């Protein structure tokens, strides 16, 4: 009896092996692998495109803020130490991300401005608003 049981078990093993080899050798299996890889690469490409868009948006926001601040400080003709430090915190990463030279001109101009106290900066800002008819009395 043990020989019959062994023969049946060997036949089952051969059938399973034949099925497995048939699956691996078929075009369907290769198509499934190819499909899975394409989906993986597509998701990876979409994630990279999204990261690129986010980087461009951050770069654009930094550009806008730096231009706004540098224009304001140059019009005032002075800058506080706090504003100068804040401007540097914005400008350095902006430059590292590949920002263009537009902001460099304003940043360099602000580096040459005289340093004033917070109170003096408020007075200068008020005088500018008053001159432009924007000051509240």
Secondary structure, 3 states (H helix, E strand, C coil): CHHHHHHHHHHHHHHHHHHHHHHHHCHHHHHHHHHHHHHHHHHHHHHHHHHHHHHHHHHHHHHHHHHHHHHHHHHHCEECHHHHHHHHHHHHHHHHCCCCCHHHHHHHHHHCCEECCHHHHHHHHHHHHHHCCCCCC
